[in-house]
């Protein structure tokens, strides 16, 4: 018999609980999304008549359909296909990643390259689905979550998803928060920002800090201006888990009242709480307002999604049974054909008995006792496998936080159960009231090595801009370094790792094929014949590429191929990869911006924009247009401004294969003017948090692109803060245009 067993009835109830809790959480948190001051919710406000549509529901629905189609061995590439076929969202990381995927850039590079939101919460929103199809297998769930999140994230955006998936997977068998958190931490780098945020919340709970102090402790440790930053939101989710006193509603309110990405945090925590309880133990006052219906979002297309939570839960169970059979060796689901075991307790069957009527539903969720925070705690008791110590918090998280905003303590009314109270009293044993029989549950704490992370460790060290390809028996990885892009006059080093997975050794030539006119420097002493041993042989080679202007072309997406040709054979093996073209600009400046007049003042580049012109800058020096290459769509302009207020200009050429209606988004945090083919199309000055978008936002303007070159000139106005700028091109619906780019002058 497997170390962990679930009845099919219990599994189905827990999965339905996960979907129901998720629907409740996203509905509760939706109205607080983006709010950066503490909320005041103790219940829905207003009480809904149905759940809100959310990407947190839409993506898992598509993933379920893909898992049904591709099976337990589903890959990132399979998910990418499903995304592009059925999901049409362009906000935040979704827009940048979808554009990368449409241009042929595979994961994990698709999530890391030119994506300002690479550390955001999108992966968190989908992680609970992988927990539900891999119960009792934290490494399997975390691995699935990684291959999902890598589509549109890297590093902390992936690690937060892995943390959540592992916690949710373990929640099918373990009920106390501290072991669940410990298991989640074991699956991610112990010093990453996500881990630091979780530990900051833990430290606050252990020193009996108030809810508001815990929130500030997370912000002090990992705070970020982006409200969808994954680490700080993961800290808020941990606060909800620890500060809810074991109560379903109070736990959700403790999390979503932290604000920021409250919708996705509420959905993620609601799913975990739902898995812990099962649908049968979710309070009806929370479940009834959202009902059983699923409301799809506007971006879900070309598929017939489930219309009820019961239907989606049933399909999830069926898909999960296939995953369990193939990948979860320690888990067994006992079906109805096994008969009814009369010795099973109510906690195992979901039934209730009169003797337990006075026992609250929340008692089994109370967290475990506080453990010492000293250095002597190196492994959580009962959790073998070398668990990273969740109590070894950074020094900044072990001292009480103080509000940076006077009067902040009064923003939460006294009736709010999570505002003034510390974390709930913690204990190890089962709770019971006088004269009440305690719940009897199997002790699964030591059934398996819950915190073993052997399988996920290689995922944690995979370079975020790496690309993988299979060429016959050879597994090839191309590491592009900081960015998978190349620009004129800027050398790019590519490091290839070739693993021979075949039974025969390789002896022959290895060559790198690149577009015409590109210069390739092979590794020193890299002769005509290379050798790679059979089965486990590895060869590493670093090539250096250079594209000189006038000698070669750089397209939006450029194919490079590593070819392995065995001696004496005509057949060769090709590993194909893609390099993106860097954006090309002419820039000039900086000009003076005295007393903030620079935005309204007209400088000579506006009257004489010719690239041969010369001007006098703010230091009374003669300046002219110079060529700049930027590896990503967000431009680093601080070297041009030289770190102080001023005005600069840039020109680029957007090449469109056909005439079309389009939308330009010139995102910034200050002032910008933009001309297209000589006509002023955008004039906007607004100091706000930089948040670049594809196809939407305050900085968007609808334009007409002519076939061929389209000249764009931009005026950048910097104040006292560092200037940030991103230019994106989309259709009128906000979908990025993969065939329009500015990779040449």
N, C-alpha and C positions, 0 to 999 in steps of 0.2 A: 504493500500500500504506500502511496505517496506520503511525504512528510506533512503536506497540507491538504486538507480535504474540505470541499464545499458541497452542500447539496445543490442541485440545480435550482431548487426553489429559493434558497438563500442567495445564490448567485444572481438570479433574475431580480430579486428584490433589491439587492445592493446596486445593481446596474441601473434599475429604474430610479432608485434613490439618487444616484449620481446625476442622471439627466434632469431629474426634478429639482434637485438642489442647485444645479447650474442655472436652470431657468429662473428660479427664485432669485438667485444672487445677481444675475445680470439685470433683472427687472428692478430690484431694489437699488442697485448702484448706478443705473443709467443716468439718473438725474443729477448725480454728484460727479460724473466724469469730467475731469479737467479742473475741478474746484481745488484750490490750493490752501484753503482754510478749513479747519475742522467742521464736519457736518453735525447735524442734530437729530438724526433719525433714531427712533426706537421701534419703528414699524414702517411699512410702506407710506410714502407721502408724495402724491395721493395714492389711495388704494386702487390698484389697477383692476381692469376687467379682463385683461389678457396679458400674456407676456410681451415684452418688447422684442422686436427683431434685433439680432446682434450677429456680428461676425463670429463671436464666441460659440454660436450655435451652428452657423452656416458652414464653417470650415470642417468641424467634425462630421457633419452630415455628408459632405463630399468625401472625407476620408473613409467613412464607413462604406460608402459605395465603392471606393477604390479598393479597400481591403477585401470586400466581397469579390471583386473582379480579379485582383492579382494574388490574393492569398497571403498567408503569414510571412512569406519572403518578400513582401512589398518593399520597394526601394524609394529613395528620394526622387529619382527620375520618374517613377510611376506616379508619385504624388504631384510632381510638377506638371505632368500631362493632365491629371485630373483637375488641377488648379486652373490651368489655361483653358480647359474646356468648359468648366462649370462655375468659375468664380470671377467676377468682374468688379473688383474694388481697387481704387487708386489712392486711398488715403495712406499717409505715412509710409511704413516699410513695404506695404503691399504694392504700392505703385512702383517704387524703385525696383523691387525684386521681380515683379511681373515683367517690367521692361527688360531687365537683365535676362530673364528666362526666354522672352520672345526673341532676343538677339542671339540666343544660342549659348549663353553662359550657364554652365551647369552648377549645381550645388557641390560643395559649400561656397564656392566663389560668388554665386548668385545672391547670397545673403549678405556677404561682406562688402562687395564692391559698390562704390558710389551710392551707399545706402546710409544716410544720416541716422536712421532709426535702427541700426544693426543691433543695438542693445535694448530694444523696446519689448513690449509685452505680448506681441502677437503669438509667439510660441507658447507662452503661458496659457493663452486662451484655448489652446488645443490639447494641452498635455494630459488632461484628465481622461480624454478618450482612450489614450494608450494605456492608462492605468486600468480602465474598465475591461479592456480585451486581454490584459496580462495580469490577472489578480495573483498576488503572492509571488510575483517575480519582478522585484524592483529593477534589476539590471536590464531585463528584457524591456520593461516599460520605458526606462530611461533611454535605452538605445533607440527605440522607436521614436521617442520624443526628440532625440537629437537629429535623426534623419528627417524629421518633419521640420523642426525649427531652423535647420540649416538652409532651408529654401530661402528664407528672408531675414535671417539673423546670423550673428556669429558670437562667440564667447559668451558674455553674460546673458545675451538673448537666448542662447541655447542652454546654458547652464541652469537658468531659472526654470525652463521647461523640464529639464532632466530631473531637477529637484522635486518639482511638483508631481511628475509622473511616478517617480519612485515612492513618494509619500502616499499617493493615491493607491498604488498597487499594494503596498503594505497594509493600508487601511482596511482591506478585506478581511484581515486576520488579527491585526493589532489595533487597540483602541485608544491608547494613551498618547497624548501629543508629543512628549519628549522622545520616546522611541521612534515615532514617525519622523520627527524633525531630524533625529540623528541619522536615520537611514537616508533621508534626502541629502543631508550634508555629505554623506559618504560617497555620493555619486558625482560630486563636483569639486573643483579645486578649492582647497580649504582657505585660501587667502583671496579668492575672487570677491568682487563687490557683493555678489548675491549672498555668499556665505557670511560676509561681514554684516550685511543687513539683518540676516536671520539671527546671528549671534548678538547683535545689538538689542533686538527685541527680547531674546532670551535673557540677557543680562538685566534688562529693565524688569522683567517679571521676577527674576530671582532676588532682586533687591527690593521687591514690593513697591516699585515705582507706580505712579498713577498712569492711567491710559494716555493722558496727554504727554506726560514725561517720556513714555515709551515711544510715542510717535516722534517726538523731537529727538530722541536718541537715535532713531533710524535716520532721520534727516541730517543730523550732525555727522553721522558716519558715512552716508553714501548719497546725500541729497543731490538732486539734479534738476535743472530748469525744465527739462522735458518731462511732462507729467506722465508720459508712458514709459519712462525709464524702468526697466524690469527690476533691478536690484531694490530700489526703494519701495516699489510696490510689493515685492516679495516680503520685505520687512513688515509692511502693513498687513499682509495676509497672515504672517506669523503672529502679529499682535491679535488679530481676530481669533486665531486658534487658541491663544493663551489667555486672553482677557475676556472671553465670553462666559466664563463661569460654568462651562458645560452646557449652556443653553443655546439651542440652535439659532434663534433670532438674535440674541445678544451677541453671539459670536460674529454673525454676519454684519450687524450694526457696528461692532467694534472695528471691523475691517473697512467697511465702506465709508464710515465717518472720517477715516483718515484722508479721504479725498483722493486727488490725483486720478489714476485710472481705476476708479471705483467700480466701474461696470465689469471690467475683466477680472479684477481682484474678487469682486463679489461672486462672479460666476465660478472662478477657480476654487474659492473656499467653499462655496455652496456645493460643488461637486464632491469635495472631500468629505464634508459633513454628511452629505447624502449617502456616500459609500459607507461611511462608518455606521450609519443608522439603518440604512435600507429605507425604501419608500414607506414601509409600514410604520416607521417610527418618526417620520418628519411631521411636525405639528401641523394640523389641518388649517390653523389660522394663517399659516404661511403658504401652504400649498394651494388652498382653495382659490385665492385671487388670481393665480396664474393658470390654474386648471391643467388640463392634459394636452392642450393644443400647442402646436409649434407654428410660429409665425416666421416664414422665411424673409430674409432681407432682400433689398433691391438688387444686390449683386449676385444672387444665386440664380443661375440660368441653365436652360437646356437639360433639366433633369426633373424627375418627379420625386421630391423629397418626402419622407414620412410626414404625416400630418398630425400624429399624436406621439406623446412621450412613450406610451405603452408600445407602440409599433417600433419606434426607434430602439427602445430598450431590448425588445425581442430580437431584432436583427443584430444588435450589438452582442447579445449573448451567443447567438449562433456563430457569428464571426469570431468571438472570443473563444468558443469551444475549439475551433480550428487552430487558433494561436496556442492555446494551452496544450493541445495534443502534440503540436510540432515543436514548441519552443519553451514550454514551462514544465520541465521534468519533475519538479518538486510538488506540482499541483495536480489534484484530481477532482473532477466534478462528478458527483454521484447522481445519476439520473433516477427518474421514477421507477425504472425497472428494478432498481436495487431493493425495493420494498421500503416500508416505513419502519424505522428503528424506534422501538418504544422507549429506549433509554435516552433518546435525544432530549435535551433540555429545551425550554421555551426560547432561550437565547439563540439556539441553533436552528430552530424551525420557524421562528417569527411568530409563534403563538404566544398567548398571554394566559395567565392563570389568576384566579381571584386573589391568591395569597400575595400577589405582587402589586395590587392596585395602588397601594400608597407609595410605591417606589417610582420616582420621577423618571421620565424618559432620558433625562440628562445625566443621571448619576454615573453611567458607565463611561461618560466622556470627560470626567474631571481629570485634569492633568496630573502627572506623577509628582512626587515631592521634589523640592529644590535640592540640587546637588551642590557640593562645594565648588567654588570657582577657582580653586587653587591649581597650581601646575601639576599636582599629584593625580589629577583625574585625567587619565589617558585613554580609557576605553569604557564605553557604557556597559554596565553590568548586564549580562544576558544577551549581548549583541556581538558575537564574535565576528572577526573579519577585519580587524584593524580600522575601527571607526575613527574618522577625524573628530577630535574632541570639540563638541559644540559649545563647551563652556569656556574654552580658552579664548575669550573675547578680547578684542583690542583694548588697550588702556582707555581710549576715549569713550568706550562703551560701558566702562565699569563705574563711571562717576555719574551721579544724577544730572540729567539735562535740565537746563533752565530755558524758559520761554524767551525767545528773542523779541517777542511782540508784547508790550505791556497790555495787561487786560485780557490776554488770550484765554486765561483760565475761565473767564466768564462767558466765553462764546458757546459753551456747552451747558444747557439748562440742567438743573439738579435732577430732573426726572430721567435723564439719560443714564442708563445703567453702566456704561463703560467710561464715563468721563472722569469721575473722581476716585474710582475704585482701583486698587491694585489687582494683579492677577488673582484668580480664585485660589483658595486654600488647596494644597496639593497633597495627594496621598498615594500609597501604593496598593493597598488592599481594596477589595470590593466594598462599596458603600452599602449600608443598609440602615433602615430606621428600626427603632425598637419593635420587636415582635414581627419583623418582616424578613422573609427568607431572601438572602442575597441571590443575585443572578449567578448561575454557574456557567462558565465559559471555558472552553479548552485553552490551555496555556500554550500558545504558539511561539512564545518569546524566543525559545532556544531550538525550535523545530528545524530551522535552517540558518545558514550564515547570512542573516538579513543584510548586513552592511558590507558583504563581499562586493568589491568593485572591480574585480579582475577584468571582466569583459568590457567595461566602459572606459577603462583607463586609456586605451589607444585613441578613443574619440576625443579625449580631453587635450591631446597634444597634436591633433591634426591641424596643420596650418589653415587659417581661415580662408586664404585665397588659393588653396590647393585645388587641383583637378585630378580626377582618377579616370583611367581608361583600361579596358581589357583588350589585349592584342594577342589572340591565340592563347598560349599557355602563360603569357607574361602579363603581370599586373604592373601598370606604369602610373606613377604619381608625378605630376608636374607642380612644383612650388614656384610661384611667381614673386614671392617676397611681399612687399607692401601693397602692391596693386597689380591685378592681372591686365595691365594696359601698357601701351607703348606709344611714344610720341617722337616726332622728328628731332634728331640730334640728342636724344636722351637714351643712353645705353640701358638695356634691360637684361638682367641675368635670370636664367631659367635653370632650376636644379631638378633633374630627373632622377627618380629612383625606380629601378626596374627589378622586379621580383620574379624569378623563374619558378612558376608553380608546376611545371611539367616534370615528367619522369626522366627526360633526357637533358643533358647539359647543352648550353648554347655556345656556339663558337662561330663568329662571323662579324659582319660590319654593322655598326650602329650609326645612323646619320639623321640629322635634323633637317627637315624640309620646311622652307619658309616661302612667303610670297616673293615674286621677282623683284630684284633690286635691293633686297635686305642683305645686310652683311652678317655672316655667322662666324663666330670664333669658337672652334671646338676646344674641349679641355686640353691643356698641355699634355704632350706625350700620349695623345689619344690616337693610336695607330689604326691600321686597316682591320685588325683582328681583335675582337674582344671576347672574353670568356665569362660565362655565368654558370655556376654549378647547378645541378639538378635539384629540384624540390624546394630548397630554401636559399638558393644562391641569390645574392643581391649585388647590383651594380649601381653606383651613383656617378652622375656626370653633370657638370655645370657648363652650360653654353652661354655665350654673351652675344646679344643681338644689338644691331645699330641700324637705324634707317635715316639716311641723309636726304635732306630735301632735294628734289629733282632727280634722285636716283631710284626711289621706290615710292610706292603708294601705301597709305595707311587707310584702310576702310573702317567702318564702324565695328565690324567683327572680322578678325583675321585668323585664318586657319594655320596652325603649325602641326607638323606630324613628326613623331619619332618613329623611324623605320628600323626594324631589326631584320637583317638578311642573313640567314644561316649559310655557312660555307657549303659550296657545292649544290645549293638548292636555288631554284628559280622563284619559289614562293617566299614572300616577305611578310612580316607582321607589322601593321601600322597602328600606332596609338595616336588618335586625333584629339587635338585640343584647340582652344580658341583664345586669342588675345584681343582685348578691346582697344580701340583707338582712343588715345587721349585727346582732350579738347584743345583746339588751337585758337589763340587770341592774340590781337595786337593791343598793347596797353600803353598809356601815357599818363604822367602826373608825378607827384601830387601837386595840385594847385591849392591856394589858400582857402580856408573855410573859417574866416574870422566871424565871431559872434553868431555862428550858425547860418550865415548868409549864403553859403555855398549852394544850397539846393535851388534857390531862386535866381542866383546870379548866372549869367551866360558867359562861359569861357570860350576861348578861341576854337577848341576842337569842335564845338557845336556849329560854328560858322564856317570853319575850314577843316572838315574832317578827313581830308586827303592824307593818305598814309605817308606821303613824302613831306608833309608839313613839319615845321619845327615851332616850338612854343617856349615861353618862359614860365618856370614853375614857381612855387612859393618861396624858394630859396634864391630866386633871380638867376637860376641856371637854365641854360638851353636844354630842352628835352625834346625827344622825338618818339614816334611810335616804335615800340620794340615787340618782338615776338615772344610770347609766353606759352608754355605747354602746361596744362593742368591734368593730372592723372584721373581726376573724378569730376563729376558735375558740380560739386560744391568747390568753389575756388578759394584758395588761400591767398588773400589779397594783402595781408599785413606786410609782407616784404615790399609791396608797391607803395603802401601808405607810410611805411617806415615807422609804424607804431604810434602815429598821432593823427589828430583830426585833419581832414583835408578832402579834396575832390580829385577823383581819377576817372579816366575814361577807358573803355574797352570796346573793341570791335571784333566780331567773329562772323563767319559765313555758315549759314545753315543750308545744307544741300538737301533738296527734296527731289526725289525721282519724278514726281508728278505735281501738277498744280492742285492745291487742296485747301479746304478750310481747316484751320488749326487753332490751337490755344497755346500761348506762351505764358509761363509763370516765372517771374523774376523775383524770387523770394529773397528777402533781406531782413535786417533788424533795424534799418534806419531809413535812408532816402534813396530813391532810384528813379531815373528817367530812362526810357527806352525808345529807340527809333528803329523802324523796320523799313528797309529800302528807302531811307530818307524821310519818312513820315513819323512824327511823334505818335506813339501808340500807348504809352503808359507814363503817368506822372504821379508818383505817390511818395509821401513822406510820413512814416509812422514808426515810432520807437516801440518795438515789441519783441517778445522772445522769438528768436529765429526758429522757424519750423518749416523747412522746405517741403513742397508738395509737388506731385505730378498731376497736372490738369485741374487744380482747384485752388481756392484760397483768395486772400485779399490782394495778392500780387498778380492775379491772372488777367489776361486780356485776350479776346478773340481776334484773330488776324487771318489774312489770306496769304498763303505761301505760293509763290510762283514756282514753276518747274525749273530746276537747276539751282543756282546760287541765290541766297537771300541774305543781304547784308544787315546785320544787327549791330547797332551802337548803343552802349549803355553808359550812363553817368552814375558813378558810385559816390555817395556822399557819406563820409564817415564822421561821427561825432567823437565823443570821448571814449566810447566803448569799441573794442575790436570789431571790425566790419565783417559781416558774413553774407555770402551771396551764392545763390544756386539758380541756374537756368534750366528749365525743362520744357519739352515740346510734346504736345498731346493732340488728339483729335478733340472735337467739341464735346464729346462725352467724357473726357478726362482720361482716356486710355492712352498711355505713352506710345509714341510712334517709333518703332524700332528701326525704320529705314531712313529716318531723318537724323543727321548728325553734323558735327562741326569738327571733323578730324583732319582737315587740311585747310591751308590758307588760300 
